[in-house]
Amino acid sequence: KIDFLYSYIYAIPLSIVSSAIVIPSVMHLSKLKKEFMIYESTFSAILGIVLFNVVVVSLSSDSIISDSIIGLLATLAASVIIAVVLVFAVDRIRMEVKFVFIIAITVWFVVV
């Protein structure tokens, strides 16, 4: 018999709607519905990763609640700050190909 917490950890990755499945599946939908499904799958993946990280870190910590909440708040604060910086940076770019800049900055944040 598996504990509820371990079952929950195993179920989190299965509950994430993969953009690799959504993007090819929305070919015949209207533009508005395509955008919604793609954004929803992206948001689902981000929240799933953050939730999975919080649950796994809380298992390995002595003070489950405080470390999880502090880690979650730190992740959210860093995400908001980085998103605001990216929005201002992309707004100032006058090139037609802005996604290359976004990918470069995202890779830089991941590496650093």
N, C-alpha and C positions, 0 to 999 in steps of 0.2 A: 504494500500500500504506500502511495506517495503522499507526502504532506501537501497541504493546500499551497503553501508558499512555493515549493518546488514546481508544482503544477502550474502555478501562476507564471513563474519564470519561463517555463517551457512554452506557455501559450502566448506570451507577448510577441515573439517574432512571427508566429503564425497569424496573428491578428493584423499585422501591418499589410496594407494594400500596396503591392509592389508597382512602381511606375513602369517596370519592364513588362508587366502584364496589361496595365491600364492604357498606356500610349498606343500600342497596336490595336487595342479593343475599341477605341473611340473614333475610328476612322469615319464611320458613317453618321456620327452625331453632328449637331449644329456646332458652330464655333464657340458659342457661349457654354454649351454643355461640355465640349472638349476641354476648355480652359478650366472649368470647375472640377472636372474629374482629375486633371493633371495636378492642379493645385491641391486638391484633397489628398491625392496619393503622396505628394511631397510632404504635406503637413503631417499626414499619418506616419510616414517614415521617420520624420524628425521627432515627433512626440513618442513614437515607439522606442526609438533609440535612447532618448532621454529617460523614459520610464524604466526601460530595461537596465540602464546604467544605475539609476537610483536604487532599484531593488537589489541588484547584485552588490553594490557598494554597501547597502544597509545590512546585507548578510555577513559581510566580512568585517564589520565594524562592531565595536563594543557598545557604543551609544547609537542605536539604530535611528531614532527619530532625529536627533540633532544633526548628525552627519548627513543624513539624507536631505533634510530641509536646507541645510547650508549649501550643500552641493547643487541642489536644484535651483536655489535662488542665485547662486553664483553663475550657473550655466545660463539661466534666463537673463541675468543682467549683462553678461558678456555677449550673448546673442543679440540683445537689443542694441547695445552700443555698436557692435560690429555692423549690424544691419543699417543703423542710421548713418554711419560713416560710409558704407557702400552706396546708400541712396544718394548722399551728397556728392560722392565721387563720380558716380555714373551720370548724375545730372549735369555735371560740368564737362563731361566728355562730349566732344562734338563729332567724333567718328561714327560711322554707321555700324561698325562691328564692336558693340559694347560687351558682348558676352566673353570675349577673350580676356578683357580686363577683369571681369568678375571671376572667371576661372583661375586666373593667375593669382589674384588676391586670396581666393579660397584655398588654393594649394599652399600658398605662403603661410596662411594661418594654421593649416593642418601640420605643415612641416615644423614650424616654429613652436 
